[in-house]
Amino acid sequence: MVPPDHYDVVDVKNPHMRADTTIDRAKAHEQWEELRRTFSSIGLTVEVIPATPGFEDMVFARNPVFTGPGRRCVLANMRHPSRQREVPAFERWFSARGWDVVHTTAMFEGGGDAIWHPRRDRIWMSHGFRSEPGALAGKFADEIVELELVDERFYHLDTCFLALDRDTVLIHPPAFADPAPIHAHFRRVLEVDAHEAVTALACNAAAFFGTDIVIDRRATKTIAQLHDLGYRVHPVDTGEFLKSGGSVYCLHNYYPA
């Protein structure tokens, strides 16, 4: 995770952002600390990468790098210049810890557009707004299933797709040109309605161990559905980060030990 020391809305990069937005940085810190405590409470070890002055979006640690097995990570090649500046800081941090750091020449926004299928050698990869088709080709010896995004409100895969466990996925179907591959690979597909998908970024939650889900508290219908299915749900407040089009998933970069 990266603390929101310099978090701000400086320019508009997606439909969730407004040029006249004011960020309450004290509240952002409170929400970020709540999220960090929640991760720790369910058994995760949280490491913190120092924030860099002038990098207002660096708090969204998911995007600059995509992590995988064998301590290999692929650095992002971001579309917006203000976010391109973040990537070297992540490269230094992972390199210093012995990771095999891989570059790509294609447009690629890291873990925002690439998601591992739990307990399977499969990567879900999206294109349409921020990443290019084939951006991860040859980077991992795993199956890659590519999905096209068609609604600019869901500019990254992690805004409309969350793998809860090996058999279950949470999606907002209208975000995809064709969601059929999702139905083909998951036994249970849970759908999020437009209201919670947009206003609460319900799919931008995080799932761990096949049992625990951390999600913004505004996604009340989704939370109730997850409870009914037996998941342990941990509601948090990410309101200041929703102003930039990000929530729980964007605010951390998880990789198994």
Secondary structure as GFF3:
##gff-version 3
##sequence-region A 1 257
A	DSSP	alpha_helix	25	41	.	.	.	ID=ss1
A	DSSP	beta_strand	65	68	.	.	.	ID=ss2
A	DSSP	three_ten_helix	69	71	.	.	.	ID=ss3
A	DSSP	beta_strand	72	75	.	.	.	ID=ss4
A	DSSP	alpha_helix	81	84	.	.	.	ID=ss5
A	DSSP	alpha_helix	87	96	.	.	.	ID=ss6
A	DSSP	beta_strand	100	102	.	.	.	ID=ss7
A	DSSP	three_ten_helix	110	112	.	.	.	ID=ss8
A	DSSP	beta_strand	114	116	.	.	.	ID=ss9
A	DSSP	beta_strand	122	127	.	.	.	ID=ss10
A	DSSP	beta_strand	143	148	.	.	.	ID=ss11
A	DSSP	three_ten_helix	157	159	.	.	.	ID=ss12
A	DSSP	beta_strand	161	163	.	.	.	ID=ss13
A	DSSP	beta_strand	168	171	.	.	.	ID=ss14
A	DSSP	three_ten_helix	173	175	.	.	.	ID=ss15
A	DSSP	alpha_helix	180	185	.	.	.	ID=ss16
A	DSSP	beta_strand	188	191	.	.	.	ID=ss17
A	DSSP	alpha_helix	194	199	.	.	.	ID=ss18
A	DSSP	beta_strand	206	208	.	.	.	ID=ss19
A	DSSP	beta_strand	212	216	.	.	.	ID=ss20
A	DSSP	alpha_helix	220	228	.	.	.	ID=ss21
A	DSSP	beta_strand	232	236	.	.	.	ID=ss22
A	DSSP	alpha_helix	239	242	.	.	.	ID=ss23
A	DSSP	three_ten_helix	249	251	.	.	.	ID=ss24
###
